Amino acid sequence: MQTTLSDLLTNTHSYTEIYTNESIYQVDSEQIVQLNPIDGEKIIYKEFIQGITLVVDHSYFQKTVETSIHGNEHVHHTMKKYVYRLHPKSKLKLIIETKEGKALNMNDVLITDVYFEFDEIVDIKELFVKREIIEFLSLLN
């Protein structure tokens, strides 16, 4: 029996993104987190796998737990993050983020981002890492 992407789902997380005139926030049922974007190095691997270019972006959000949201003008989106792993000890996670209620009707979702994330710093050219990326890409096809 062939593995499907849904078989590899390990976690989901629902939250609200809030963009104010002062900052960016992520709010879930447990906390309010202020997100401060930090630009990092971007490395482009042309023809990384069978005609696919891979962009590795070391940018991230510095997160600070807050007790309130600052800013009087805002836009908000209801988001859901899906986390997939090929096996429990895998260094690589496939993340698919969706925005709810923005497609054809309120029951639809719109995929806003698809990316890979690592639990630690790895060599992207390492054979086992490359194999996992190829396996995930074949499941997305």
C-alpha positions, 0 to 999 in steps of 0.5 A: 500500500502506497503512503499518502501525504495524509498518512504522514500528518503529525500535528496541526495548529490553528491560530490567528495572524494579526497585522497591526499598524505597529506589529505582527502577532500570532494568537492561539488559544494559549498565548499572544506572540509578537513576531519580529521578522529577522532577515537571514541569508538566502541560498539558491540551489539551481537544478537541486533535484530533477529540474527543481530549484531549491531556495533555502531561506535562513530568515525567521521570526523572533518571537516574544510572548505578549499580554496584549496587542498594540495598534489600532488598525489591523487585518486578521486571518484565521490560519491552520498549520499542517506538519508532516514527517516521513518518520518520527526521527526525521530531521525534516518536516513539511509544513503546509499553511492554509487560510480558512474561508478565503477560497470559493466559500467559507468551507474552503481553504487557501494554501498560503505557504508550503515549505520544509523546516528542520529541527536542527542545522543540516547540510541540505546536500546530505544524501538522506536529507535529499532523499526525504525532500524527493519523497515529499515532492513525489507525494505532492505531485 
